[in-house]
Amino acid sequence: MTMRFHLIDRIDAWEAGRSISARKLTSLLEDHWRDEGAGPQMPAPLVLEALCQAGTWLIIATTGVRRRAALLSVDGISFHGPVRPGDVLRLEGTVESLSEETAVLSGVASVDGRTVMEADAVMCALLPAEDLEEPGDTRRMLDRLLRVPVTGGRR
């Protein structure tokens, strides 16, 4: 099972087992936009998916590409505004707890300093990465997102 679509363009900073800061530059060329009469907007579930993908990349980097997060539940989500084509979606995730089997993260998605979504207690199962995708492919993608090879926990 591989990520069918990537909603992370770059990881700006991460601290192993603690936090991640990533971004997604949105484009009108993407096919997910919805217009309910107020202009094109990124569907709210995809904003949550982008935040979850950032958390997954944090787990992948933290575990040296050994584990990958699979979403189990989200305790609380609040949406505060739209994401529009051309926006830079900033994703900030924080680890609340981490074990070999599970992780709980919380996070905020923002555009130009304006919070567009908050998620609390995002619980994930941590699965062997090689069961989901070829580890070499995952490492290459992580290196691209970081723009440098992964050598340790801090960037």
C-alpha positions, 0 to 999 in steps of 0.5 A: 500500500503506497500513498496514492497522492502526496499532500506534502511538498517539503519538510521545513523542520523536524525533531525526532519523536517530537514535532514537524513543520511541513508545507504544501503549495496548492495549485489550481491544476490539482483536481481536488478543488470544490466550489460551493459558490464561494470560489474553489476551496480545498476540501476540509478532509484533504486539509486533515489528510495533509496534516496526517501525512506530515505526521506520517513523515515524522514517524518515518523519519523518527524511526529511520524508515522502519515504521509508518503511521496508519490513522486510527482515530481523531478526537477533535477537529475544528475548521476555521477557514478555507484553503484556496488555490495558490495558498501555502498550507503550513502544517505543524504537528506535535507528538503527544505520545509515542511507543513502538505500537502507537503514536498520538499527535496534534496539529495545526494547519495554517495559511499566511499565519491564519489557522485553517484547521486544528486536530487534537489527539490523532491516534495512529497505529505504527506499522512496519514500513516494509509491509506498506512500501519498499523502504528504499522508495520511502527513503528517497521520498523522505530525502526529497521532502527534506532536501537532504539525506536523513542522517539523524533526528534533527535538521 
